[in-house]
Amino acid sequence: MNKQFLRNFFSKLKTAAKSLKTIAVVFLVIVLICYAIYAFFRFSYIKNKDTALDKINSTVLTMADVMGTNLPKMPDEELNNSTIAGVDANNNMVRDDVELAIFEKYPDSAKMRAALLQYAQALQLELTAVNSEEVMHDYLEKWGASYLCFLDAIDYYNDFNDGSGGYEFTKKINDEIDAIIINTQIRKNYREYIYKRFMTSSGDSGKKCDVEPVNLPN
């Protein structure tokens, strides 16, 4: 081998080494950027999930809600129906138009108002808080409790009146309240979306009514 050949060989080797070093640095930078993006979205996901879980598990109906201590005014229909959440001026996690409809329908039955407001509250949380399977699990427990409370109130209301209701009477009231709450296409579409994406099983929450019927007058 002559000296020129060796010089060329080592020169090419040095150039290749520099190229590999550059490629390695670029690859490392890309990996770090990808990890930073992942970490950001992971942090946002966990934060949003924890916020939603806290919202679901800390939201409860109060006696003041049942007795109408702070009833809202009827919201503007166009504004109320322009978003999934709608208007909740008194911040009790029951949409204002739904709350007023329940009071109009059952002015003389605090037990029915309590059950239906709790049920409406659960459906509002479904539309505004569910963003993962874990959150859906906790939501379904809350919904299940509200529905059992609703069934108890129906039984009482039925007995207190003529007792002629049964399944059809229960379904009628259930369908009525669902129709009031899920009353626009965007709400229907969003409800279908979260059930398809996040549906999971749930256990028994161990309780039913936020406001115990025994504490209510009728």
Backbone as CSV, one residue per row, in Angstrom:
resi,resn,N_x,N_y,N_z,CA_x,CA_y,CA_z,C_x,C_y,C_z
1,MET,0.840,-1.202,0.000,0.000,0.000,0.000,0.878,1.256,0.000
2,ASN,0.547,2.221,-0.784,1.305,3.466,-0.749,0.697,4.449,0.249
3,LYS,1.439,5.481,0.527,1.025,6.445,1.549,-0.245,7.203,1.127
4,GLN,-0.375,7.484,-0.187,-1.547,8.214,-0.675,-2.833,7.420,-0.437
5,PHE,-2.751,6.113,-0.663,-3.907,5.250,-0.449,-4.338,5.262,1.010
6,LEU,-3.330,5.182,1.901,-3.630,5.183,3.333,-4.240,6.502,3.781
7,ARG,-3.679,7.602,3.207,-4.229,8.913,3.572,-5.695,9.031,3.120
8,ASN,-5.966,8.559,1.912,-7.339,8.599,1.407,-8.278,7.728,2.244
9,PHE,-7.781,6.558,2.603,-8.583,5.625,3.384,-8.963,6.217,4.740
10,PHE,-7.968,6.765,5.448,-8.237,7.320,6.782,-9.065,8.604,6.704
11,SER,-8.875,9.329,5.571,-9.679,10.541,5.376,-11.162,10.182,5.215
12,LYS,-11.404,9.135,4.380,-12.782,8.668,4.194,-13.353,8.095,5.486
13,LEU,-12.526,7.392,6.234,-12.961,6.831,7.511,-13.343,7.925,8.495
14,LYS,-12.531,8.979,8.510,-12.802,10.104,9.411,-14.109,10.801,9.013
15,THR,-14.292,10.955,7.674,-15.525,11.587,7.181,-16.751,10.746,7.535
16,ALA,-16.619,9.423,7.372,-17.717,8.520,7.702,-18.043,8.581,9.187
17,ALA,-16.991,8.652,10.009,-17.186,8.730,11.459,-17.931,10.010,11.835
18,LYS,-17.560,11.108,11.166,-18.241,12.374,11.432,-19.705,12.285,11.020
19,SER,-19.945,11.634,9.859,-21.322,11.479,9.379,-22.147,10.642,10.351
20,LEU,-21.535,9.540,10.838,-22.238,8.685,11.805,-22.525,9.446,13.090
21,LYS,-21.551,10.270,13.511,-21.744,11.065,14.728,-22.893,12.053,14.541
22,THR,-22.934,12.667,13.349,-24.019,13.617,13.047,-25.367,12.914,13.047
23,ILE,-25.400,11.719,12.406,-26.640,10.939,12.368,-27.079,10.556,13.774
24,ALA,-26.106,10.155,14.610,-26.413,9.761,15.988,-26.979,10.936,16.781
25,VAL,-26.368,12.109,16.582,-26.839,13.304,17.293,-28.248,13.665,16.848
26,VAL,-28.491,13.638,15.518,-29.829,13.940,14.993,-30.854,12.945,15.515
27,PHE,-30.486,11.661,15.515,-31.382,10.622,16.020,-31.715,10.854,17.493
28,LEU,-30.666,11.199,18.274,-30.876,11.456,19.703,-31.805,12.642,19.915
29,VAL,-31.601,13.691,19.121,-32.460,14.883,19.231,-33.908,14.526,18.905
30,ILE,-34.104,13.721,17.844,-35.458,13.304,17.458,-36.104,12.491,18.571
31,VAL,-35.327,11.565,19.174,-35.838,10.747,20.277,-36.246,11.631,21.453
32,LEU,-35.400,12.616,21.790,-35.692,13.509,22.911,-36.940,14.354,22.643
33,ILE,-37.081,14.819,21.403,-38.266,15.607,21.042,-39.529,14.751,21.149
34,CYS,-39.447,13.516,20.616,-40.592,12.606,20.686,-40.970,12.300,22.129
35,TYR,-39.953,12.101,22.963,-40.223,11.808,24.382,-40.857,13.012,25.067
36,ALA,-40.357,14.212,24.730,-40.916,15.430,25.333,-42.381,15.596,24.945
37,ILE,-42.687,15.318,23.670,-44.081,15.407,23.199,-44.942,14.380,23.927
38,TYR,-44.428,13.141,24.037,-45.159,12.084,24.738,-45.401,12.471,26.196
39,ALA,-44.335,12.974,26.855,-44.445,13.342,28.269,-45.477,14.454,28.457
40,PHE,-45.487,15.414,27.526,-46.447,16.517,27.617,-47.876,16.009,27.523
41,PHE,-48.138,15.170,26.495,-49.494,14.655,26.316,-49.878,13.692,27.434
42,ARG,-48.908,12.927,27.941,-49.176,12.016,29.054,-49.544,12.806,30.307
43,PHE,-48.802,13.878,30.562,-49.090,14.736,31.719,-50.472,15.361,31.579
44,SER,-50.788,15.856,30.365,-52.093,16.468,30.125,-53.215,15.455,30.311
45,TYR,-52.982,14.217,29.822,-53.986,13.159,29.958,-54.253,12.858,31.426
46,ILE,-53.176,12.690,32.195,-53.326,12.363,33.620,-54.011,13.508,34.364
47,LYS,-53.603,14.729,34.050,-54.204,15.896,34.708,-55.688,15.988,34.387
48,ASN,-56.041,15.830,33.098,-57.450,15.894,32.703,-58.257,14.763,33.320
49,LYS,-57.659,13.566,33.367,-58.346,12.416,33.961,-58.592,12.648,35.438
50,ASP,-57.560,13.120,36.160,-57.708,13.361,37.605,-58.725,14.454,37.889
51,THR,-58.737,15.496,37.047,-59.718,16.574,37.208,-61.134,16.044,37.006
52,ALA,-61.296,15.182,35.988,-62.617,14.608,35.704,-63.069,13.684,36.829
53,LEU,-62.155,12.860,37.339,-62.495,11.963,38.446,-62.914,12.754,39.678
54,ASP,-62.173,13.818,39.966,-62.514,14.658,41.121,-63.880,15.305,40.926
55,LYS,-64.161,15.734,39.701,-65.450,16.369,39.406,-66.594,15.389,39.614
56,ILE,-66.426,14.162,39.137,-67.477,13.155,39.260,-67.679,12.751,40.720
57,ASN,-66.584,12.508,41.417,-66.684,11.986,42.780,-67.001,13.045,43.835
58,SER,-66.826,14.313,43.491,-67.105,15.372,44.468,-68.452,16.051,44.238
59,THR,-69.081,15.789,43.101,-70.367,16.425,42.789,-71.504,15.667,43.456
60,VAL,-72.244,16.351,44.309,-73.400,15.737,44.974,-74.557,16.736,44.991
61,LEU,-75.741,16.192,45.020,-76.943,17.016,45.127,-77.103,17.460,46.577
62,THR,-77.596,18.660,46.769,-77.792,19.181,48.121,-79.282,19.389,48.403
63,MET,-79.597,19.544,49.677,-80.974,19.825,50.067,-81.452,21.142,49.460
64,ALA,-80.546,22.114,49.365,-80.899,23.404,48.769,-81.312,23.237,47.307
65,ASP,-80.618,22.348,46.596,-80.988,22.075,45.204,-82.405,21.510,45.134
66,VAL,-82.691,20.553,46.009,-83.997,19.874,46.000,-85.126,20.836,46.340
67,MET,-84.871,21.736,47.260,-85.921,22.647,47.714,-85.997,23.921,46.867
68,GLY,-85.094,24.061,45.888,-85.162,25.210,44.977,-84.733,26.518,45.587
69,THR,-83.778,26.451,46.515,-83.306,27.665,47.192,-82.666,28.649,46.213
70,ASN,-82.011,28.123,45.189,-81.286,28.990,44.262,-81.631,28.635,42.819
71,LEU,-82.922,28.645,42.522,-83.342,28.299,41.165,-82.852,29.346,40.152
72,PRO,-82.373,28.871,38.990,-81.897,29.807,37.967,-83.050,30.352,37.137
73,LYS,-82.732,31.335,36.313,-83.694,31.819,35.324,-83.592,30.927,34.091
74,MET,-84.664,30.895,33.301,-84.632,30.115,32.063,-83.598,30.726,31.114
75,PRO,-82.648,29.942,30.668,-81.591,30.473,29.793,-82.084,30.710,28.379
76,ASP,-81.341,31.514,27.640,-81.628,31.714,26.229,-81.485,30.375,25.508
77,GLU,-82.510,29.995,24.754,-82.538,28.664,24.139,-81.389,28.455,23.154
78,GLU,-81.144,29.448,22.322,-80.081,29.310,21.322,-78.724,29.172,21.982
79,LEU,-78.459,29.992,22.988,-77.190,29.915,23.718,-77.076,28.584,24.454
80,ASN,-78.153,28.170,25.097,-78.158,26.941,25.879,-77.896,25.710,25.021
81,ASN,-78.410,25.718,23.802,-78.282,24.553,22.933,-77.113,24.640,21.948
82,SER,-76.303,25.668,22.086,-75.176,25.837,21.167,-73.956,25.021,21.587
83,THR,-73.953,24.518,22.823,-72.837,23.711,23.322,-73.376,22.427,23.943
84,ILE,-72.481,21.478,24.161,-72.880,20.228,24.804,-73.275,20.479,26.256
85,ALA,-72.501,21.279,26.956,-72.755,21.518,28.381,-73.988,22.375,28.624
86,GLY,-74.266,23.319,27.732,-75.390,24.221,27.954,-75.107,25.214,29.068
87,VAL,-76.168,25.772,29.647,-76.051,26.818,30.674,-76.377,26.250,32.047
88,ASP,-75.495,26.497,33.001,-75.701,26.090,34.398,-75.316,27.266,35.287
89,ALA,-76.186,28.273,35.331,-75.869,29.538,35.999,-75.653,29.388,37.494
90,ASN,-76.352,28.446,38.150,-76.186,28.291,39.606,-75.162,27.223,39.974
91,ASN,-74.466,26.710,38.981,-73.304,25.824,39.187,-73.581,24.611,40.080
92,ASN,-74.713,23.958,39.869,-74.994,22.749,40.650,-74.932,21.485,39.786
93,MET,-74.335,21.623,38.588,-74.136,20.511,37.654,-75.463,19.914,37.176
94,VAL,-76.492,20.745,37.146,-77.758,20.399,36.482,-78.039,21.548,35.525
95,ARG,-78.191,21.235,34.252,-78.440,22.294,33.278,-79.703,23.053,33.669
96,ASP,-79.674,24.368,33.524,-80.750,25.213,34.050,-82.124,24.869,33.477
97,ASP,-82.204,24.617,32.163,-83.512,24.307,31.577,-84.046,22.981,32.099
98,VAL,-83.142,22.034,32.369,-83.547,20.740,32.916,-84.037,20.894,34.349
99,GLU,-83.298,21.654,35.136,-83.674,21.894,36.534,-85.057,22.524,36.622
100,LEU,-85.307,23.536,35.805,-86.604,24.223,35.826,-87.729,23.306,35.351
101,ALA,-87.437,22.439,34.390,-88.447,21.497,33.895,-88.849,20.508,34.985
102,ILE,-87.882,20.066,35.780,-88.174,19.126,36.874,-89.027,19.803,37.937
103,PHE,-88.714,21.038,38.280,-89.508,21.763,39.277,-90.922,22.046,38.770
104,GLU,-91.034,22.324,37.486,-92.367,22.571,36.911,-93.207,21.297,36.911
105,LYS,-92.560,20.163,36.645,-93.264,18.889,36.562,-93.657,18.365,37.943
106,TYR,-92.799,18.566,38.950,-93.048,17.997,40.287,-92.918,19.064,41.374
107,PRO,-93.776,20.086,41.340,-93.688,21.157,42.347,-94.037,20.674,43.752
108,ASP,-94.815,19.577,43.847,-95.295,19.126,45.152,-94.633,17.833,45.641
109,SER,-93.589,17.389,44.955,-92.928,16.159,45.379,-91.414,16.363,45.451
110,ALA,-90.932,16.629,46.657,-89.491,16.813,46.859,-88.734,15.519,46.568
111,LYS,-89.350,14.370,46.863,-88.690,13.086,46.624,-88.437,12.866,45.129
112,MET,-89.414,13.174,44.298,-89.237,13.037,42.862,-88.211,14.046,42.347
113,ARG,-88.275,15.264,42.843,-87.301,16.271,42.411,-85.890,15.830,42.784
114,ALA,-85.720,15.322,43.990,-84.401,14.887,44.445,-83.842,13.798,43.543
115,ALA,-84.680,12.804,43.245,-84.230,11.686,42.417,-83.919,12.124,40.992
116,LEU,-84.807,12.930,40.420,-84.612,13.343,39.031,-83.477,14.352,38.886
117,LEU,-83.299,15.220,39.861,-82.171,16.157,39.820,-80.844,15.412,39.939
118,GLN,-80.800,14.392,40.794,-79.584,13.589,40.919,-79.302,12.843,39.617
119,TYR,-80.346,12.316,39.007,-80.196,11.612,37.730,-79.736,12.579,36.641
120,ALA,-80.329,13.766,36.608,-79.950,14.782,35.624,-78.506,15.226,35.843
121,GLN,-78.113,15.312,37.098,-76.743,15.685,37.444,-75.756,14.648,36.913
122,ALA,-76.124,13.373,37.060,-75.266,12.296,36.560,-75.121,12.386,35.038
123,LEU,-76.214,12.608,34.324,-76.140,12.705,32.867,-75.353,13.930,32.417
124,GLN,-75.438,15.007,33.186,-74.638,16.202,32.853,-73.149,15.901,33.021
125,LEU,-72.805,15.131,34.054,-71.406,14.726,34.239,-70.951,13.820,33.105
126,GLU,-71.861,12.975,32.633,-71.543,12.114,31.487,-71.133,12.955,30.282
127,LEU,-71.868,14.029,30.037,-71.624,14.871,28.870,-70.436,15.802,29.034
128,THR,-70.041,16.091,30.268,-69.008,17.118,30.486,-67.724,16.611,31.124
129,ALA,-67.720,15.390,31.662,-66.531,14.957,32.400,-65.882,13.680,31.876
130,VAL,-66.628,12.780,31.275,-66.069,11.480,30.876,-65.051,11.658,29.748
131,ASN,-63.791,11.277,30.022,-62.747,11.424,29.003,-61.771,10.246,28.970
132,SER,-62.105,9.158,29.677,-61.261,7.962,29.665,-62.066,6.787,30.212
133,GLU,-61.551,5.580,30.049,-62.234,4.399,30.581,-62.307,4.446,32.101
134,GLU,-61.242,4.930,32.736,-61.240,5.010,34.205,-62.311,5.965,34.707
135,VAL,-62.424,7.100,34.041,-63.452,8.076,34.419,-64.840,7.497,34.137
136,MET,-64.989,6.813,33.005,-66.260,6.178,32.678,-66.668,5.178,33.755
137,HIS,-65.709,4.425,34.291,-65.994,3.452,35.351,-66.623,4.141,36.555
138,ASP,-66.004,5.235,37.015,-66.534,5.958,38.166,-67.871,6.612,37.836
139,TYR,-67.986,7.105,36.598,-69.250,7.721,36.193,-70.390,6.707,36.228
140,LEU,-70.142,5.495,35.721,-71.203,4.486,35.679,-71.670,4.115,37.088
141,GLU,-70.755,4.119,38.049,-71.162,3.891,39.440,-72.090,5.010,39.909
142,LYS,-71.725,6.236,39.547,-72.548,7.380,39.961,-73.910,7.339,39.270
143,TRP,-73.892,7.012,37.972,-75.157,6.904,37.244,-76.015,5.787,37.825
144,GLY,-75.405,4.647,38.134,-76.147,3.524,38.700,-76.817,3.893,40.006
145,ALA,-76.095,4.618,40.858,-76.677,5.060,42.133,-77.855,5.995,41.891
146,SER,-77.684,6.917,40.939,-78.760,7.875,40.665,-79.991,7.168,40.091
147,TYR,-79.765,6.127,39.301,-80.899,5.416,38.710,-81.647,4.606,39.764
148,LEU,-80.909,3.987,40.691,-81.571,3.255,41.776,-82.378,4.200,42.652
149,CYS,-81.824,5.385,42.892,-82.557,6.393,43.662,-83.823,6.809,42.913
150,PHE,-83.694,6.948,41.613,-84.835,7.283,40.752,-85.922,6.208,40.855
151,LEU,-85.540,4.929,40.834,-86.512,3.833,40.930,-87.225,3.850,42.283
152,ASP,-86.481,4.139,43.349,-87.091,4.231,44.679,-88.128,5.357,44.717
153,ALA,-87.771,6.494,44.125,-88.691,7.638,44.120,-89.942,7.322,43.306
154,ILE,-89.771,6.612,42.207,-90.913,6.204,41.380,-91.857,5.320,42.189
155,ASP,-91.291,4.367,42.939,-92.113,3.482,43.765,-92.921,4.281,44.773
156,TYR,-92.256,5.238,45.430,-92.947,6.065,46.419,-94.039,6.891,45.747
157,TYR,-93.685,7.528,44.635,-94.626,8.395,43.929,-95.832,7.598,43.445
158,ASN,-95.566,6.405,42.984,-96.605,5.514,42.502,-97.560,5.125,43.629
159,ASP,-96.985,4.730,44.767,-97.797,4.341,45.927,-98.594,5.520,46.461
160,PHE,-97.970,6.700,46.444,-98.598,7.892,46.995,-99.778,8.328,46.141
161,ASN,-99.692,8.062,44.832,-100.791,8.403,43.929,-101.739,7.207,43.802
162,ASP,-101.995,6.724,42.616,-103.002,5.661,42.493,-102.377,4.271,42.391
163,GLY,-101.036,4.182,42.337,-100.377,2.880,42.319,-100.552,2.127,41.018
164,SER,-100.899,2.805,39.943,-101.186,2.106,38.689,-100.034,2.167,37.685
165,GLY,-98.862,2.587,38.138,-97.763,2.824,37.210,-97.030,1.589,36.747
166,GLY,-96.121,1.084,37.563,-95.316,-0.065,37.177,-94.279,0.288,36.137
167,TYR,-93.908,-0.718,35.342,-92.818,-0.562,34.379,-93.098,0.558,33.379
168,GLU,-94.284,0.595,32.817,-94.605,1.589,31.797,-94.508,3.006,32.349
169,PHE,-94.970,3.175,33.576,-94.907,4.487,34.216,-93.449,4.898,34.430
170,THR,-92.630,3.953,34.900,-91.207,4.221,35.124,-90.517,4.578,33.819
171,LYS,-90.776,3.805,32.783,-90.147,4.046,31.476,-90.570,5.400,30.912
172,LYS,-91.825,5.757,31.109,-92.342,7.032,30.607,-91.570,8.195,31.229
173,ILE,-91.404,8.171,32.538,-90.691,9.253,33.216,-89.211,9.243,32.837
174,ASN,-88.629,8.057,32.762,-87.228,7.923,32.367,-87.000,8.502,30.971
175,ASP,-87.881,8.150,30.045,-87.759,8.655,28.666,-87.947,10.164,28.613
176,GLU,-88.851,10.676,29.424,-89.112,12.122,29.447,-87.873,12.895,29.894
177,ILE,-87.252,12.444,30.971,-86.097,13.169,31.499,-84.901,13.029,30.568
178,ASP,-84.742,11.848,29.959,-83.657,11.663,28.984,-83.842,12.599,27.787
179,ALA,-85.086,12.733,27.333,-85.378,13.585,26.179,-85.104,15.055,26.484
180,ILE,-85.355,15.473,27.728,-85.098,16.863,28.127,-83.596,17.136,28.165
181,ILE,-82.824,16.165,28.665,-81.384,16.361,28.836,-80.630,16.168,27.520
182,ILE,-80.890,15.056,26.836,-80.206,14.770,25.564,-81.098,15.286,24.447
183,ASN,-81.196,16.596,24.335,-82.233,17.216,23.498,-81.729,17.833,22.206
184,THR,-80.443,17.720,21.908,-79.919,18.249,20.651,-79.069,17.173,19.977
185,GLN,-78.834,17.352,18.695,-78.058,16.360,17.956,-76.617,16.285,18.435
186,ILE,-76.047,17.438,18.793,-74.649,17.410,19.258,-74.528,16.651,20.582
187,ARG,-75.543,16.747,21.428,-75.517,15.996,22.679,-75.723,14.506,22.426
188,LYS,-76.625,14.175,21.510,-76.836,12.769,21.159,-75.570,12.168,20.552
189,ASN,-74.956,12.906,19.632,-73.742,12.414,18.980,-72.602,12.231,19.980
190,TYR,-72.467,13.199,20.890,-71.374,13.109,21.856,-71.592,11.952,22.824
191,ARG,-72.829,11.740,23.201,-73.124,10.617,24.101,-72.772,9.291,23.427
192,GLU,-73.132,9.142,22.171,-72.788,7.931,21.432,-71.276,7.765,21.340
193,TYR,-70.567,8.870,21.114,-69.112,8.832,20.977,-68.439,8.344,22.256
194,ILE,-68.811,8.922,23.403,-68.115,8.531,24.637,-68.440,7.092,25.045
195,TYR,-69.648,6.627,24.711,-69.973,5.232,25.033,-69.200,4.266,24.129
196,LYS,-69.063,4.603,22.865,-68.301,3.740,21.960,-66.820,3.722,22.336
197,ARG,-66.288,4.858,22.749,-64.848,4.956,23.000,-64.444,4.516,24.400
198,PHE,-65.267,4.825,25.403,-64.821,4.630,26.780,-65.641,3.618,27.575
199,MET,-66.618,2.973,26.952,-67.498,2.079,27.704,-66.710,1.001,28.427
200,THR,-67.034,0.798,29.698,-66.379,-0.208,30.519,-67.386,-0.713,31.535
201,SER,-66.969,-1.665,32.347,-67.861,-2.172,33.391,-67.669,-1.352,34.658
202,SER,-68.591,-1.500,35.569,-68.470,-0.783,36.844,-69.036,-1.630,37.957
203,GLY,-68.639,-1.285,39.168,-69.152,-1.991,40.326,-70.293,-1.235,40.974
204,ASP,-70.620,-1.637,42.169,-71.699,-1.004,42.928,-71.090,0.061,43.820
205,SER,-71.613,1.264,43.749,-71.065,2.362,44.559,-71.382,2.196,46.039
206,GLY,-72.372,1.349,46.361,-72.714,1.116,47.755,-73.731,2.090,48.316
207,LYS,-74.123,3.103,47.556,-75.128,4.047,48.030,-76.020,4.436,46.862
208,LYS,-77.121,5.094,47.188,-78.043,5.490,46.130,-78.246,6.999,46.133
209,CYS,-79.050,7.472,47.065,-79.482,8.866,47.011,-78.507,9.809,47.715
210,ASP,-78.191,10.934,47.057,-77.392,11.979,47.708,-78.188,12.627,48.837
211,VAL,-79.466,12.879,48.568,-80.373,13.429,49.580,-81.337,12.313,49.968
212,GLU,-81.245,11.824,51.188,-82.047,10.689,51.633,-83.541,11.031,51.623
213,PRO,-84.353,10.179,51.003,-85.811,10.436,50.926,-86.464,10.623,52.293
214,VAL,-85.928,9.947,53.310,-86.524,10.053,54.650,-86.472,11.478,55.178
215,ASN,-85.547,12.290,54.636,-85.411,13.672,55.083,-86.300,14.644,54.311
216,LEU,-87.083,14.105,53.364,-87.910,14.956,52.522,-89.379,14.831,52.887
217,PRO,-90.142,15.901,52.700,-91.529,15.936,53.195,-92.525,15.123,52.380
218,ASN,-92.281,14.916,51.095,-93.306,14.263,50.274,-92.680,13.549,49.087
